[in-house]
Amino acid sequence: MKPSRYSQHQYYLLKSILNKLNEGVVVSDQKGKFLFFNAMAEEILGIGPKNVDQSEWTTIYGCYHPDKITPFPSDKLPLAQAIQGKEIINELIFIKNPQRPEGRFVEVSSYPLTDRHHTVIGASAILHDVTTIKQAEIEKQQSEAKIKAQFKGFPIPTYVWQYANNDFVLIDYNQAADQFTNKNARQFIGHKISELFADLPEVITDFHRCFHEKTTLNREMMSYWMRTTKQKKEMIFNYVYVPPDLIVLHTDDITEQKRNLITLKKLSNAVKQTADSVIITDKEGTIEYVNPAFEKTTGYSRSEALGKTPRLLKSQKHPANFYINLWNTILSGQSYRGTIINKKKNGEIYWSEQTITPMKDESGNITNFVSVLKDITERKQKEEQEFQLQLASEVQQRLNRKAKISVPGFDIQGINFPAVETSGDYFDFFWLADSSLAIVIGDVSGHGIGSALIMAETRAYLRSFAKIESDPAMLLNRLNNELVNDLDDGHYVTLLVARLFPQDKKMDYASAGHLPSFHFNGEGELINTMESTGIPLGIIKNYQYQKSDLIQLEANDIIASLTDGISEAHNAQYQQFGFDRTCNIIRLHKKDSAKQIIKRLYQEVRSFSNATTQEDDITSIICKVQASNESDQAMLPTQFKGKKQRQR
């Protein structure tokens, strides 16, 4: 039956009314076919009614959960639920499709449509665009989160107190407060100021005044006892009223600042009298003050320095990042301490230990820098010299360790006791070209690194010549001519070169101004004093040295060679140890090993000197002839076997 004209009129009237609504209206039959879309529904969804299956609603219209990511299942959409007889109120759906790429939040309420028998014949949905409201809520949440993040990240320790029952309760604190209290602030959440500050009534007064007067206050707390860290601090409390019922407390630790101010006061009292250079600059580094010591050390006058920057002392000895790190340190409010290489006005480089301390005003802002520079150039040079001495000492000790010999039928030992790290004394053992053994002892005038270098040179020359020459006198001739060219007038070398023929137990020697050596028999009697055969090395070019006659050695004989560090050692009364005491000690210990005799001799010399500082190097060589043994010949080095020694 056709609808009457009255029914048609009502239909169009209703449609006109629905199209003028500010809310979207959608109507479908029980199979999900859209029967009506008002203009606002199409405006909200961006798409009008489509003749599609209900299962495609989500895809066609772009329906998502409020997270804007998860698709809203078509069968769970409010209209689909209403077709099933369920009433859905204010379901929030996010719509995003090609016509609405920016997306919209829509609240949907759906109702089943029934006939007079209460059979569902369709459903209607009311769509309300709540994008603006939801966006405002999101922005509010983001703003609150941002404010909370800013509060938590605020670099000053901050605590939030809430007014309750005429008291204030701690309800929150930021990360800076957590760090400042060594992560102990949490234990005070929920506590009242009347409990925590019972011993500080002025703080309680500040809280109430700030709250009731709705104002901002600050108070400096001298020697404030921190319950959380068990430390005394110099603090500033800043109270801020936040409506309607909060007090925000900012705490500023000025302990270090106070210490710096005390330090600066002390510096100001001593700055004009100190021997160290003092520079005061503004926060940009412009020099405002230098003390007299600065002028004396650097060569720059006060007028030349004022208005300049410390760059006038720059030596170009440090990389650029060195100064960047320095400035980063002091601009952060920390003091800098380090060693800096600077340059004086005359171009001379010098080392300084430098301390740069930031000066701050009452607000904690840096206003100036105070630099104190201590000239440590002399100390650095001494350290460098000691380092070089140590290196030379290690080289010399290695050479001495190599000066060891083992000869069947003989007990031969040499030991050096240097007065300082390096020694001008020298001893050595090595085989000569004619298969005899060289026993060498020497002494360079003076001691220390210069004498050690000369002795190292002497050793090198001597060992080199010994490869082609065996005669002691000829060795000294060659060595002297080289040293004359190398030594200045203030240096010379005394040297004994003894040549030992182990098979025949014979010895000869040549001595360039060295102390006499002593030849004892097995009974301890001194049977021969081996005097010098020429002048010290390095004085006269082409000087001709002489060698001694052959000396026959017998079983248990002792040859003792030494330097003047033994004979000239003296006690507090300046009595010298002398040769007689030396010989008596050797006689007394004649049955001991060569090494034991040397150590006993050294101990007696040090005891005689009353343990005063050793003034000279002490070196000794002891050569003991052992009793004959049939196996000696077999044990001799290979260069002796089948050879006849040349005894010149």
Buried (B, 14 or more C-beta within 10 A) or exposed (E): EEEEEEEEEEEEEEEEEBBEEEBBBBBBBBEBBBEBBBBBBBBBBBBEBEEBEBEEBBEBBBBBBEEEEEEBEBEEBBBBBBBEEBEBEEBEBBBBBEEBEEBBBBBBBBBBBBEEEEEBEBBBBBBBBBBEEBEEEEEEEEEEEEEEEEBBEBEEBBBBBBBEEEBBBBEBBBBBBBEBBEEBBEEBEEEBBEEBBEEBEEBBEBBBBBBEEEEEBEBEBEEBEBEBEEEEBBBBBBBBBEEEEBBBBBBBBBBBBBEBEEBBEEBEEEBEEBEBBBBBBBBEBEBEBBBBBBBEBBBBEEEBBEEBBBEBBBBEEEEEEEBEEBEEBBEEBEBBEEEBBBBBBEEEEBBBBBBBBBBBEEEEEBEBBBBBBBBBBEEBEEEEEEEEBEEBBEBBBEBBEEBEBEBBBBBBBBBBBBBBBBBBBBBBBBBBBBBBBBBBBBBBBBBBBBBBBBBBBBBEBBEEBBEEBBBBBBBBBBBBBBBBEEBEEEBBBBBBBBBBBBBEBBBBBBBBBBBBBBBBBBEBEBEBEBEBBBBBBBBEEEBEBEBBEBBEBEEBBBBBBBBBBBBEBBEEEEEBBBBEBBBEBBBEBBEBEBBEBBBBBBEBBBEBBEEEEBEBBBBBBBBBBBEEEEEBEEEBEEBBEEEEBEEB
